Amino acid sequence: MTWWSRLRHPIVIAGLCLALGLVLAHQSGLRLNTTRSIPLGLYRMSPDPIVKGAYVLFCPPERSEFDLAKERGYIGVGFCPGGYGNMMKKVLATHHDVVSVTDDGVTINGTLMPASRPFEADSMGQPLPRFRVTDYVLASSDLLLMSDTNSHSFDARYFGPVDRDHIQSRIHPVWTWK
């Protein structure tokens, strides 16, 4: 069998088409979420403003909490600085919001967020990073990024606010499933 006939094999053609489709989808701003931090599904990047309640795609800042998260597999390896993979979360608080992260959970402007109590250890019994603050007023560049679907998500309970400069895009669901 010649190299040309091997390239024309239906499985090779299907694989090349799939790869091309994935590259084109990525170039057009489509992103697939396979974690439970936000609803599973396909999302579209958008230039829309970053506001409270929006889903965002961000590169984690280069900090020890994210080094640990990458090492333990809480976040993937990727092309962000530090070799981190992108993360997707919901913006729960923005500038001027008053935030407390205590052993009881996350409070935003006096309201305790549901299922926000931080865990001491992960599912393997390893201690999680601790971010604790009381009545912290978010600066104009601060965002509190959390999961609203998974109480075990690695989110602001463990790494604190993230600067807006780390946001790559607002994302909108195109198709989601449970």
RODRENLUM-62897 format. One line per field, with one value per residue: residue number from 1; residue in one letter; x, y, z of N, C-alpha, C, CB in turn. Coordinates in pm, 1 decimal. Glycine has a CB too. Example, Ala and Ser with C-alpha at 12.3 -4.5 7.8 and 13.67 -1.06 7.14 Angstrom:
k: [1,2]
r: [a,s]
n_px: [1319.0,1285.0]
n_py: [-569.0,-225.0]
n_pz: [780.0,708.0]
ca_px: [1230.0,1367.0]
ca_py: [-450.0,-106.0]
ca_pz: [780.0,714.0]
c_px: [1320.0,1290.0]
c_py: [-330.0,3.0]
c_pz: [780.0,787.0]
cb_px: [1130.8,1408.4]
cb_py: [-447.3,-59.8]
cb_pz: [904.6,572.5]
//
This chain:
k: [1,2,3,4,5,6,7,8,9,10,11,12,13,14,15,16,17,18,19,20,21,22,23,24,25,26,27,28,29,30,31,32,33,34,35,36,37,38,39,40,41,42,43,44,45,46,47,48,49,50,51,52,53,54,55,56,57,58,59,60,61,62,63,64,65,66,67,68,69,70,71,72,73,74,75,76,77,78,79,80,81,82,83,84,85,86,87,88,89,90,91,92,93,94,95,96,97,98,99,100,101,102,103,104,105,106,107,108,109,110,111,112,113,114,115,116,117,118,119,120,121,122,123,124,125,126,127,128,129,130,131,132,133,134,135,136,137,138,139,140,141,142,143,144,145,146,147,148,149,150,151,152,153,154,155,156,157,158,159,160,161,162,163,164,165,166,167,168,169,170,171,172,173,174,175,176,177,178]
r: [m,t,w,w,s,r,l,r,h,p,i,v,i,a,g,l,c,l,a,l,g,l,v,l,a,h,q,s,g,l,r,l,n,t,t,r,s,i,p,l,g,l,y,r,m,s,p,d,p,i,v,k,g,a,y,v,l,f,c,p,p,e,r,s,e,f,d,l,a,k,e,r,g,y,i,g,v,g,f,c,p,g,g,y,g,n,m,m,k,k,v,l,a,t,h,h,d,v,v,s,v,t,d,d,g,v,t,i,n,g,t,l,m,p,a,s,r,p,f,e,a,d,s,m,g,q,p,l,p,r,f,r,v,t,d,y,v,l,a,s,s,d,l,l,l,m,s,d,t,n,s,h,s,f,d,a,r,y,f,g,p,v,d,r,d,h,i,q,s,r,i,h,p,v,w,t,w,k]
n_px: [84.8,64.7,183.7,4.4,-235.4,-282.5,-334.3,-580.0,-752.4,-1064.6,-1083.0,-859.5,-920.3,-1156.8,-1053.1,-879.3,-1066.9,-1213.9,-1012.6,-958.3,-1209.5,-1221.4,-1011.2,-1108.2,-1343.6,-1233.1,-1088.3,-1300.8,-1397.3,-1532.9,-1567.8,-1522.9,-1663.2,-1572.1,-1572.0,-1719.4,-1752.8,-1901.3,-2210.0,-2187.2,-2083.0,-2099.3,-1953.4,-1952.3,-1714.0,-1715.7,-1725.1,-1868.3,-1936.9,-1778.8,-1965.3,-2142.3,-2265.2,-2205.3,-2054.8,-1711.2,-1400.4,-1078.7,-726.3,-546.5,-379.8,-22.6,46.5,105.5,-116.8,-234.9,-29.2,-23.6,-282.4,-259.8,-64.3,-201.2,-409.2,-647.5,-683.2,-620.8,-329.4,-192.3,-186.0,-164.3,17.7,259.8,199.8,-57.7,-390.9,-681.6,-951.0,-1298.0,-1547.4,-1811.1,-1889.6,-1928.3,-1901.6,-1812.9,-1641.3,-1655.8,-1826.2,-1879.7,-1698.7,-1674.9,-1486.6,-1513.1,-1487.8,-1748.4,-1851.5,-1899.1,-1972.1,-2147.4,-2196.0,-2337.7,-2496.0,-2507.8,-2367.6,-2516.0,-2408.5,-2134.4,-1943.9,-1609.6,-1395.3,-1180.6,-1008.9,-927.1,-1085.8,-908.4,-806.8,-609.5,-479.1,-646.5,-575.7,-601.2,-803.2,-894.8,-1096.6,-1239.7,-1505.9,-1402.0,-1358.8,-1408.0,-1178.6,-1175.7,-1062.4,-1090.0,-1235.2,-1464.3,-1458.0,-1645.0,-1791.4,-2125.6,-2252.0,-2126.9,-2033.6,-1785.8,-1597.1,-1284.0,-1229.1,-1280.6,-1295.5,-1066.7,-858.4,-905.3,-984.3,-960.6,-771.3,-906.4,-748.9,-675.9,-883.2,-992.7,-1213.0,-1562.1,-1802.7,-2066.5,-2328.3,-2381.3,-2474.4,-2576.0,-2556.5,-2642.3]
n_py: [-117.2,217.4,539.6,736.0,597.0,516.2,761.3,815.3,650.9,585.4,623.5,780.6,1006.7,1087.7,1146.6,1360.6,1547.0,1586.8,1698.1,1934.8,2054.3,2100.5,2284.3,2498.1,2557.6,2640.8,2864.9,3025.6,3106.9,2928.8,2733.8,2443.6,2328.8,2102.7,2062.1,2076.2,2329.4,2531.9,2502.2,2204.0,2204.4,2373.5,2681.4,3026.5,3268.2,3617.6,3971.7,4112.8,4317.8,4251.2,4152.0,4127.4,3804.4,3703.8,3449.0,3365.6,3325.6,3260.9,3318.5,3177.1,3364.2,3370.8,3210.4,3053.5,2900.2,2824.3,2684.9,2461.8,2367.6,2295.6,2097.2,1903.6,1843.6,1987.5,2195.5,2218.5,2160.6,2406.0,2679.9,2921.6,3173.9,3031.9,2781.1,2700.9,2579.0,2724.2,2858.9,2839.8,3031.0,3176.4,3518.7,3643.1,3861.3,4206.4,4524.4,4735.0,4564.1,4401.3,4156.9,3852.6,3574.3,3302.8,3034.3,2954.9,3010.9,3195.9,3532.2,3788.0,4121.0,4100.2,3875.6,3532.6,3304.9,3025.9,2688.3,2749.6,2701.9,2659.4,2376.4,2183.5,1992.0,1813.6,1563.5,1356.0,1381.3,1569.1,1876.0,2181.6,2502.5,2798.9,3073.5,3347.0,3616.4,3913.3,4130.3,4258.4,4505.1,4494.6,4601.2,4815.3,4661.7,4402.1,4074.9,3837.3,3508.6,3223.9,2893.7,2822.5,2591.6,2374.2,2263.2,2169.0,2286.4,2425.5,2734.1,3089.4,3065.3,2944.9,3073.8,3347.8,3691.3,3770.9,3955.5,4170.4,4181.3,3923.9,3803.9,3651.0,3645.5,3712.7,3455.8,3286.8,3051.4,2811.1,2557.7,2347.8,2085.0,1850.7]
n_pz: [0.0,-90.0,26.1,-50.7,-92.7,166.2,291.4,179.5,305.5,463.4,748.1,805.6,654.4,781.8,1037.7,974.2,883.6,1119.5,1284.2,1140.4,1161.0,1439.5,1473.2,1316.3,1459.9,1704.8,1616.9,1546.3,1785.6,1948.3,2241.0,2434.5,2727.8,2965.9,3231.5,3562.6,3660.0,3544.8,3359.2,3164.6,2825.4,2502.7,2431.2,2326.8,2254.3,2335.3,2276.5,2460.9,2751.4,3070.1,3327.2,3642.6,3701.2,3452.6,3247.0,3221.6,3044.3,3145.2,3201.1,3455.7,3713.9,3765.6,4034.6,4354.1,4437.5,4200.1,4080.9,4246.8,4195.3,3925.0,3944.7,4094.7,3929.0,3931.4,3760.2,3410.5,3200.4,2988.5,2753.9,2883.9,3072.0,3291.8,3220.0,3259.9,3202.7,3044.5,3241.1,3328.2,3470.1,3673.7,3711.7,4020.9,4184.6,4163.6,4117.4,4404.2,4542.5,4854.6,5003.9,5183.0,5275.8,5454.2,5697.9,5700.2,5450.4,5139.6,5144.3,4989.2,4975.4,5215.7,5179.8,5211.6,4994.0,4829.7,4886.0,4920.4,5107.3,5199.9,5149.5,5358.2,5262.2,4958.0,4743.6,4770.0,5016.0,5047.9,5170.7,5096.2,4939.7,5140.1,5135.0,5301.1,5401.2,5533.7,5491.8,5259.5,5019.9,4684.2,4439.3,4144.4,3947.3,4032.9,4029.5,4150.7,4102.6,4059.8,4087.6,4007.8,4002.4,4113.8,4416.8,4485.9,4330.0,4219.9,4305.5,4370.6,4646.5,4720.7,4587.4,4580.9,4470.8,4118.0,3887.2,3636.7,3409.5,3352.6,3229.2,2939.9,2775.4,2767.9,2784.7,2617.2,2653.8,2401.5,2356.1,2603.5,2848.9,3108.7]
ca_px: [0.0,146.6,148.3,-114.0,-355.3,-306.0,-398.1,-717.1,-831.7,-1176.4,-1055.8,-764.6,-995.3,-1247.2,-968.9,-833.8,-1184.1,-1242.0,-908.7,-982.1,-1329.7,-1187.2,-929.7,-1197.2,-1431.5,-1152.3,-1059.1,-1422.6,-1433.3,-1608.8,-1491.9,-1594.8,-1642.4,-1588.6,-1565.4,-1848.2,-1750.2,-2018.9,-2275.9,-2114.4,-2135.3,-2028.5,-1965.6,-1900.5,-1646.8,-1789.7,-1665.3,-1961.2,-1873.4,-1772.3,-2057.5,-2183.9,-2354.9,-2155.0,-1952.2,-1588.4,-1286.2,-963.5,-598.1,-515.6,-254.1,87.6,53.2,127.5,-242.2,-258.9,74.4,-73.6,-400.4,-212.1,5.7,-299.2,-508.7,-771.3,-688.2,-540.1,-208.5,-232.0,-102.7,-160.6,143.3,271.5,161.5,-192.4,-499.8,-787.9,-1056.8,-1427.8,-1621.8,-1913.0,-1855.5,-2027.2,-1888.0,-1727.5,-1595.1,-1736.2,-1896.5,-1813.4,-1685.5,-1611.6,-1469.1,-1485.5,-1512.4,-1891.6,-1883.9,-1873.5,-2077.0,-2134.0,-2287.5,-2419.2,-2573.8,-2428.7,-2391.0,-2545.4,-2305.6,-2005.2,-1854.6,-1483.9,-1355.2,-1044.3,-927.7,-988.8,-1141.9,-799.6,-763.2,-499.5,-528.0,-669.2,-530.3,-698.6,-816.7,-994.2,-1100.2,-1365.0,-1549.4,-1308.4,-1425.6,-1338.2,-1131.0,-1235.9,-1003.8,-1112.5,-1354.0,-1475.0,-1497.9,-1682.5,-1887.4,-2260.6,-2310.8,-2049.2,-1981.3,-1648.3,-1514.4,-1167.7,-1269.7,-1233.4,-1284.1,-930.4,-756.8,-937.5,-1021.8,-873.1,-769.1,-972.5,-649.8,-661.3,-1000.7,-971.8,-1336.6,-1691.4,-1849.5,-2210.1,-2360.2,-2442.6,-2544.8,-2529.7,-2622.6,-2609.0]
ca_py: [0.0,338.5,642.9,807.5,515.6,519.8,889.8,814.9,557.8,660.2,662.0,892.3,1122.6,1130.9,1208.9,1490.9,1636.0,1619.5,1790.4,2062.6,2111.0,2150.6,2405.2,2605.1,2593.6,2717.7,2995.0,3106.6,3148.4,2828.2,2665.1,2333.2,2314.2,1963.5,2058.3,2107.3,2463.5,2594.1,2392.7,2138.5,2239.8,2453.1,2824.7,3116.5,3386.7,3738.1,4097.4,4178.5,4358.6,4157.7,4200.8,4029.2,3703.9,3654.1,3345.2,3415.5,3240.0,3337.1,3255.4,3198.8,3434.9,3285.2,3211.5,2920.7,2824.9,2767.2,2582.3,2344.5,2319.5,2227.4,1976.3,1805.2,1816.0,2064.9,2268.6,2152.9,2220.5,2476.8,2783.3,3043.6,3185.6,2931.9,2651.8,2668.4,2578.2,2821.6,2822.1,2903.3,3052.1,3280.9,3638.9,3660.4,3992.6,4300.2,4641.1,4792.1,4462.0,4367.0,4011.8,3779.8,3430.6,3248.6,2890.1,2932.8,3027.3,3324.4,3631.3,3901.9,4228.8,4055.0,3756.0,3408.9,3232.7,2884.5,2586.2,2818.6,2669.8,2599.6,2247.5,2181.5,1898.0,1766.9,1427.9,1263.0,1410.9,1665.6,2007.3,2282.3,2637.3,2874.0,3216.8,3397.4,3762.1,3961.9,4264.1,4312.8,4577.2,4466.6,4716.1,4820.1,4557.1,4271.6,3994.0,3715.0,3407.2,3100.6,2803.6,2828.2,2460.7,2266.4,2305.9,2120.2,2351.7,2504.1,2869.2,3201.2,3025.2,2894.7,3160.9,3488.9,3766.6,3768.7,4083.6,4170.8,4161.7,3780.5,3758.0,3644.9,3677.0,3668.3,3343.7,3263.1,2913.1,2781.9,2432.2,2289.7,1965.4,1824.6]
ca_pz: [0.0,-100.1,123.9,-100.0,-67.0,311.4,322.0,128.3,385.7,524.9,887.2,800.1,604.1,890.4,1140.5,924.9,884.3,1258.9,1329.4,1074.1,1222.2,1573.0,1455.3,1269.8,1571.6,1799.6,1555.5,1541.4,1920.1,2022.2,2344.8,2495.6,2871.1,3009.4,3377.5,3624.0,3719.2,3485.2,3289.0,3056.8,2694.4,2403.4,2459.1,2224.7,2307.2,2300.3,2324.2,2553.2,2877.3,3182.2,3429.9,3742.6,3646.7,3324.2,3243.3,3160.3,3017.4,3192.4,3229.9,3597.0,3741.7,3810.6,4180.7,4411.0,4442.3,4068.1,4061.9,4318.3,4123.0,3803.8,3989.3,4143.2,3825.2,3945.0,3633.9,3308.4,3145.4,2867.1,2692.6,2965.1,3147.0,3397.2,3164.5,3304.6,3106.8,3069.6,3333.9,3304.2,3594.9,3671.9,3788.0,4127.6,4246.9,4089.9,4193.9,4513.2,4621.0,4980.0,5001.4,5293.1,5254.9,5586.7,5705.8,5679.1,5309.0,5074.4,5160.9,4898.9,5016.9,5327.1,5147.1,5204.1,4869.0,4853.4,4857.8,4904.6,5219.0,5152.8,5205.8,5411.9,5183.8,4834.3,4751.6,4802.5,5151.9,5047.7,5212.9,4992.2,4976.8,5220.6,5114.9,5394.8,5407.2,5590.1,5449.5,5160.5,4912.0,4559.6,4361.5,4010.7,3862.0,4095.7,4002.7,4229.2,4005.1,4129.0,4025.5,4064.6,3976.0,4174.5,4547.0,4500.0,4228.8,4261.5,4266.9,4453.2,4787.6,4741.1,4527.5,4597.3,4351.1,4001.0,3816.6,3505.5,3303.4,3325.0,3155.1,2795.3,2706.1,2819.2,2704.2,2620.3,2618.2,2271.8,2378.4,2731.1,2897.0,3249.1]
c_px: [89.9,101.2,23.2,-241.3,-386.1,-375.7,-543.7,-806.6,-941.4,-1151.3,-959.9,-836.4,-1087.8,-1168.3,-920.2,-948.8,-1219.9,-1140.2,-928.4,-1104.1,-1302.3,-1105.3,-1018.1,-1291.7,-1356.7,-1123.9,-1182.3,-1472.9,-1518.0,-1517.3,-1581.2,-1560.9,-1672.3,-1574.8,-1701.6,-1849.3,-1864.7,-2087.9,-2189.8,-2171.0,-2041.8,-2058.8,-1902.2,-1836.9,-1717.6,-1715.9,-1755.7,-1889.8,-1879.3,-1855.7,-2088.2,-2286.0,-2307.5,-2059.6,-1830.6,-1488.3,-1164.4,-840.3,-568.3,-385.3,-146.9,105.7,62.2,-0.2,-268.6,-150.9,28.0,-192.0,-359.7,-145.8,-92.5,-408.8,-641.0,-793.5,-594.4,-412.2,-250.3,-134.7,-104.7,-23.3,143.9,236.5,22.2,-287.3,-600.4,-885.6,-1183.4,-1501.8,-1729.3,-1864.9,-1964.5,-2017.4,-1788.8,-1695.8,-1702.7,-1819.2,-1812.8,-1817.4,-1620.8,-1602.9,-1423.4,-1508.0,-1660.1,-1932.3,-1850.5,-1995.5,-2046.5,-2241.0,-2387.8,-2500.8,-2480.6,-2467.6,-2417.7,-2428.1,-2166.7,-1907.2,-1727.0,-1457.1,-1212.0,-951.1,-1002.9,-1037.2,-1036.7,-744.9,-648.4,-552.6,-538.8,-611.7,-641.1,-692.4,-927.4,-981.6,-1236.5,-1388.0,-1448.3,-1388.6,-1344.5,-1301.1,-1192.6,-1181.7,-1029.6,-1241.9,-1350.8,-1537.0,-1523.9,-1770.7,-2022.7,-2330.5,-2242.3,-1986.9,-1837.4,-1552.8,-1394.9,-1193.2,-1220.3,-1225.4,-1141.6,-823.2,-788.9,-975.1,-915.6,-883.8,-833.0,-875.0,-632.9,-779.3,-968.0,-1097.8,-1456.1,-1733.9,-1999.5,-2236.6,-2425.3,-2530.3,-2490.4,-2613.2,-2578.5,-2494.4]
c_py: [124.4,440.2,718.0,727.2,509.2,648.9,893.1,718.2,637.3,704.5,780.3,1018.3,1176.7,1200.5,1346.0,1591.7,1679.7,1721.2,1928.9,2132.1,2169.3,2278.6,2521.8,2650.5,2679.9,2857.0,3085.5,3143.8,3049.2,2757.6,2559.2,2327.9,2170.4,1949.3,2095.9,2244.1,2550.1,2481.8,2336.0,2184.1,2320.2,2600.2,2904.1,3237.1,3511.6,3861.8,4172.4,4214.3,4249.1,4217.4,4088.7,3934.7,3644.1,3536.7,3402.2,3302.9,3319.6,3250.0,3281.7,3277.4,3336.9,3303.4,3068.1,2836.4,2755.7,2666.1,2451.1,2283.2,2244.6,2094.8,1866.0,1772.9,1887.2,2149.2,2198.8,2227.2,2289.6,2583.6,2916.1,3053.2,3088.3,2792.6,2607.4,2659.8,2686.1,2766.8,2897.4,2911.6,3158.5,3397.4,3659.0,3795.6,4075.8,4419.8,4696.7,4688.8,4429.6,4215.5,3962.0,3633.7,3375.6,3097.8,2856.0,2943.3,3166.4,3413.1,3747.4,4002.8,4180.9,3929.6,3636.0,3334.3,3085.3,2794.7,2647.7,2789.7,2605.0,2466.2,2257.5,2097.2,1858.4,1622.8,1321.5,1287.1,1509.6,1803.3,2104.1,2416.8,2708.5,3021.1,3262.4,3549.4,3801.9,4105.6,4332.0,4377.7,4555.6,4595.8,4710.5,4711.1,4415.5,4206.0,3872.2,3609.8,3275.4,3013.4,2828.6,2693.6,2347.0,2314.6,2259.3,2185.3,2423.7,2645.7,2971.4,3167.5,2985.1,2987.2,3309.5,3557.8,3753.4,3904.0,4069.1,4146.0,4014.4,3723.2,3762.1,3684.3,3643.5,3553.1,3325.1,3117.2,2906.2,2658.5,2370.6,2167.1,1941.7,1732.2]
c_pz: [0.0,4.0,80.2,-72.6,82.5,351.5,278.2,203.9,458.2,669.4,891.8,754.3,713.0,1001.0,1099.4,923.3,1026.4,1311.1,1268.3,1134.4,1359.9,1565.1,1412.4,1380.5,1673.0,1744.2,1551.7,1681.3,1997.1,2120.5,2407.7,2643.6,2910.5,3160.3,3434.0,3693.4,3669.9,3408.0,3174.9,2923.8,2609.2,2429.2,2346.2,2293.4,2254.8,2350.6,2422.4,2683.3,2983.6,3295.2,3528.7,3679.7,3515.1,3345.4,3171.2,3140.8,3060.8,3206.0,3377.2,3613.3,3790.2,3960.7,4230.3,4416.1,4308.5,4029.6,4124.8,4243.7,3996.2,3839.8,4028.9,4041.5,3842.8,3819.7,3536.9,3277.4,3016.2,2826.5,2766.7,3031.7,3264.7,3348.0,3206.2,3184.9,3141.6,3172.7,3295.2,3436.5,3571.9,3757.6,3892.5,4196.0,4165.6,4179.3,4287.8,4589.3,4744.2,4995.2,5130.4,5251.8,5389.0,5584.2,5684.2,5533.3,5259.5,5091.0,5067.5,4936.0,5120.8,5301.3,5133.8,5077.0,4898.5,4813.3,4838.9,5017.5,5166.2,5222.2,5254.9,5325.4,5057.5,4850.1,4782.9,4943.5,5160.8,5086.6,5095.5,5036.6,5054.6,5182.4,5207.2,5401.0,5464.9,5545.0,5357.6,5048.5,4784.7,4488.0,4221.3,3918.8,3915.0,4048.5,4094.0,4137.8,4076.4,4041.0,4089.6,4045.0,4051.3,4305.4,4570.7,4400.5,4291.2,4212.8,4369.1,4601.8,4821.6,4684.1,4533.2,4466.9,4241.3,3933.1,3678.7,3390.4,3266.3,3246.8,3006.3,2721.2,2794.0,2728.5,2724.3,2584.3,2480.1,2287.2,2505.5,2764.6,3040.0,3263.4]
cb_px: [-96.8,138.2,264.9,-100.8,-336.9,-173.3,-322.2,-717.5,-741.0,-1300.4,-997.2,-646.0,-1077.3,-1324.9,-850.3,-773.6,-1304.8,-1240.4,-769.7,-1001.4,-1437.5,-1110.3,-817.6,-1277.9,-1487.1,-1020.1,-1005.5,-1531.6,-1504.3,-1674.2,-1439.3,-1560.7,-1731.1,-1486.7,-1454.7,-1884.3,-1618.4,-1981.4,-2409.5,-2121.7,-2259.4,-2068.9,-1899.5,-2013.3,-1495.8,-1932.3,-1633.6,-2083.0,-1939.7,-1623.0,-2188.3,-2243.3,-2489.6,-2084.1,-2004.6,-1527.0,-1278.0,-994.7,-482.8,-505.8,-276.6,220.0,-70.3,185.0,-359.8,-265.9,210.5,-114.5,-493.5,-113.0,97.7,-363.0,-533.8,-766.5,-649.1,-619.4,-94.4,-365.9,-146.3,-275.5,163.7,182.9,260.8,-242.6,-567.5,-861.9,-1016.0,-1511.7,-1525.8,-2050.3,-1841.5,-2011.4,-1841.5,-1796.3,-1549.7,-1827.9,-1923.1,-1881.2,-1603.1,-1691.8,-1364.8,-1574.9,-1466.2,-1971.1,-2030.2,-1839.1,-2088.0,-2146.2,-2362.2,-2509.5,-2654.7,-2451.3,-2270.0,-2671.0,-2343.6,-2027.4,-1925.0,-1366.2,-1369.5,-1044.8,-891.9,-889.4,-1211.0,-686.5,-724.1,-430.3,-436.1,-820.7,-490.4,-671.4,-846.9,-976.4,-1076.2,-1363.7,-1574.0,-1213.7,-1440.4,-1424.2,-974.2,-1211.9,-853.8,-1115.3,-1361.1,-1560.7,-1389.4,-1754.4,-1844.2,-2343.4,-2306.2,-1939.4,-2070.6,-1644.7,-1598.3,-1031.2,-1422.9,-1323.8,-1379.8,-916.6,-736.4,-821.7,-1043.1,-910.8,-624.4,-1043.6,-515.8,-645.4,-1126.8,-927.8,-1344.9,-1799.7,-1773.1,-2284.9,-2453.0,-2334.2,-2529.2,-2537.9,-2590.9,-2725.3]
cb_py: [-0.7,399.2,741.3,835.9,372.9,505.5,1003.1,779.8,479.7,575.6,542.8,860.0,1084.4,1009.7,1120.8,1477.0,1566.2,1491.9,1736.1,2042.3,2005.4,2044.5,2381.2,2558.3,2466.7,2644.3,2975.2,3031.8,3276.0,2726.3,2765.2,2199.3,2413.4,1874.2,2153.8,1999.2,2531.6,2719.1,2440.3,1984.6,2313.9,2412.0,2860.8,3160.9,3387.7,3732.9,4187.5,4087.6,4484.7,4131.1,4254.4,4099.3,3763.0,3767.0,3215.0,3526.5,3196.3,3402.6,3310.2,3064.3,3546.2,3318.4,3284.0,2933.8,2918.0,2877.9,2627.8,2382.0,2437.1,2317.3,2008.9,1855.8,1671.5,2155.4,2419.7,2137.1,2112.7,2537.5,2805.3,3044.1,3330.6,2968.5,2548.1,2773.3,2441.1,2857.1,2852.9,2824.4,3094.7,3226.9,3765.5,3551.7,3979.8,4346.8,4750.5,4897.4,4332.7,4438.3,3967.2,3796.7,3398.0,3316.2,2836.6,3031.2,2998.2,3305.5,3678.9,3858.6,4284.7,4162.3,3776.7,3318.8,3247.9,2843.5,2506.5,2967.5,2576.0,2695.8,2133.4,2128.0,1771.8,1777.7,1393.2,1276.1,1285.8,1670.9,2065.7,2295.8,2719.9,2855.9,3253.2,3333.4,3826.9,3952.3,4351.5,4201.3,4730.5,4378.7,4717.4,4956.2,4579.6,4286.3,3951.3,3736.4,3389.6,3132.4,2654.1,2942.6,2432.4,2216.3,2253.4,1969.8,2450.3,2445.4,2877.6,3320.0,2909.1,2758.1,3122.2,3559.9,3914.7,3652.3,4136.1,4303.4,4219.2,3704.4,3845.8,3504.9,3601.3,3786.4,3214.2,3359.1,2850.5,2760.1,2335.0,2394.1,1842.8,1768.7]
cb_pz: [122.9,-242.7,143.5,-251.2,-123.1,388.4,255.3,-18.9,488.4,521.6,966.5,705.2,477.7,948.9,1171.5,783.8,819.1,1345.9,1293.5,922.6,1232.4,1651.5,1350.7,1148.2,1640.2,1830.6,1413.8,1465.5,1913.6,1926.3,2452.5,2426.3,2951.1,2940.1,3431.4,3723.9,3688.7,3391.2,3234.1,3069.8,2709.9,2258.3,2594.5,2126.5,2267.8,2358.4,2205.8,2581.9,2930.5,3228.0,3365.8,3869.0,3627.8,3246.5,3172.5,3245.6,2864.9,3325.1,3136.0,3670.6,3847.1,3734.3,4242.5,4550.2,4478.4,3963.8,4124.1,4462.4,4087.7,3725.9,4107.4,4270.0,3819.4,4071.2,3652.4,3183.4,3120.7,2884.9,2552.2,3072.6,3197.3,3513.6,3205.6,3405.8,3102.4,2938.8,3481.1,3197.9,3711.2,3722.8,3694.5,4230.2,4395.6,3957.5,4098.5,4457.9,4536.0,5102.3,4879.5,5428.3,5137.8,5694.6,5841.1,5759.9,5284.9,4923.8,5309.4,4748.7,4895.8,5366.2,5016.3,5331.0,4773.2,4776.5,4732.4,4895.6,5320.9,5177.0,5101.4,5555.0,5267.5,4716.8,4621.4,4699.9,5219.1,4908.2,5319.6,4960.6,4849.9,5373.3,4964.7,5536.4,5264.7,5745.0,5571.1,5103.9,4945.3,4469.0,4353.5,3947.7,3848.9,4246.6,3852.3,4360.8,3895.9,4260.1,4040.6,3999.3,3829.2,4077.3,4658.3,4482.5,4148.4,4203.7,4252.8,4434.3,4818.7,4678.6,4386.2,4659.3,4386.2,3902.3,3803.5,3483.9,3346.3,3454.8,3187.5,2752.8,2573.2,2821.7,2740.4,2523.1,2723.6,2160.7,2257.2,2846.9,2807.1,3321.5]
//
